[in-house]
């Protein structure tokens, strides 16, 4: 897998988004599409200004969300919270 050389920035959801120039997109489109299929996102720039985002389809992102929810559920089942009285916390919140 080839590494795209332009700069990387952090998007609001802490996913890594890579900025890439429009010329490089034109020359490396098949590789970029493989990476997008794998879940990566790119911001396409023209003369240094962002003009478009190349992101996975909603179907791919929906699968990622389901997988993340399953991992969280598994974590919660294998690592239960101990020593916390839920009723006391609820009453404390009503005070």
C-alpha positions as CSV (number, residue, x, y, z in Angstrom):
1,X,0.0,0.0,0.0
2,X,1.4,3.3,-1.0
3,X,1.5,6.2,1.5
4,X,0.0,9.5,0.3
5,X,2.6,12.2,1.1
6,X,0.5,15.3,1.8
7,X,-0.2,16.6,5.3
8,X,-2.5,14.9,7.8
9,X,-5.0,16.7,10.0
10,X,-7.4,15.7,12.7
11,X,-11.1,16.0,12.0
12,X,-13.7,16.7,14.7
13,X,-14.4,13.0,15.4
14,X,-10.6,12.3,15.9
15,X,-10.5,10.4,12.7
16,X,-7.4,11.0,10.6
17,X,-8.2,12.9,7.4
18,X,-5.5,13.4,4.9
19,X,-5.3,16.5,2.7
20,X,-4.3,15.7,-0.9
21,X,-3.9,18.0,-3.9
22,X,-6.2,17.6,-6.9
23,X,-3.4,16.6,-9.3
24,X,-2.2,13.8,-6.9
25,X,-5.9,12.6,-6.7
26,X,-6.0,12.4,-10.5
27,X,-2.7,10.4,-10.7
28,X,-3.5,8.1,-7.7
29,X,-7.2,7.6,-7.8
30,X,-7.3,3.8,-7.8
31,X,-5.0,3.7,-4.7
32,X,-7.1,6.4,-3.0
33,X,-10.3,4.4,-3.7
34,X,-8.8,1.3,-2.2
35,X,-7.9,3.3,1.0
36,X,-11.4,4.9,1.1
37,X,-12.9,1.4,0.8
38,X,-10.8,0.5,3.8
39,X,-12.2,3.4,5.8
40,X,-9.8,6.3,5.3
41,X,-11.0,9.8,4.5
42,X,-9.3,12.4,2.3
43,X,-9.8,16.2,1.9
44,X,-9.1,17.2,-1.7
45,X,-7.4,20.6,-2.1
46,X,-7.0,22.9,-5.0
47,X,-4.1,25.4,-4.6
48,X,-4.1,24.7,-0.9
49,X,-7.8,25.2,-0.3
50,X,-10.1,22.4,0.6
51,X,-12.7,21.8,-2.1
52,X,-14.1,18.3,-1.5
53,X,-14.0,15.3,0.8
54,X,-13.5,11.7,-0.4
55,X,-15.1,9.5,2.3
56,X,-16.5,6.0,2.6
57,X,-20.1,5.6,1.7
58,X,-22.7,5.6,4.5
59,X,-23.0,1.8,4.2
60,X,-19.3,1.4,5.2
61,X,-19.6,3.9,8.0
62,X,-22.8,2.2,9.3
63,X,-20.9,-1.1,9.5
64,X,-18.1,0.6,11.4
65,X,-20.7,2.0,13.8
66,X,-22.3,-1.4,14.4
67,X,-18.8,-2.9,14.9
68,X,-17.9,-0.2,17.4
69,X,-21.2,-0.7,19.3
70,X,-20.5,-4.4,19.5
71,X,-17.0,-3.8,20.8
72,X,-18.4,-1.5,23.5
73,X,-21.1,-4.0,24.5
74,X,-18.5,-6.7,24.7
75,X,-16.2,-4.5,26.8
76,X,-19.1,-3.6,29.2
77,X,-20.0,-7.3,29.7
78,X,-16.4,-8.3,30.4
79,X,-15.5,-5.3,32.6
80,X,-18.6,-4.6,34.8
81,X,-18.6,-1.6,37.0
82,X,-18.2,-2.6,40.6
83,X,-18.6,-0.7,43.9
84,X,-21.1,1.8,42.5
85,X,-24.7,2.1,43.8
86,X,-26.8,3.3,40.9
87,X,-29.7,4.2,43.2
88,X,-27.5,6.5,45.3
89,X,-26.2,8.2,42.1
90,X,-29.7,8.8,40.9
91,X,-30.8,10.3,44.3
92,X,-27.6,12.4,44.4
93,X,-28.5,13.8,40.9
94,X,-32.0,14.8,42.2
95,X,-30.6,16.9,45.1
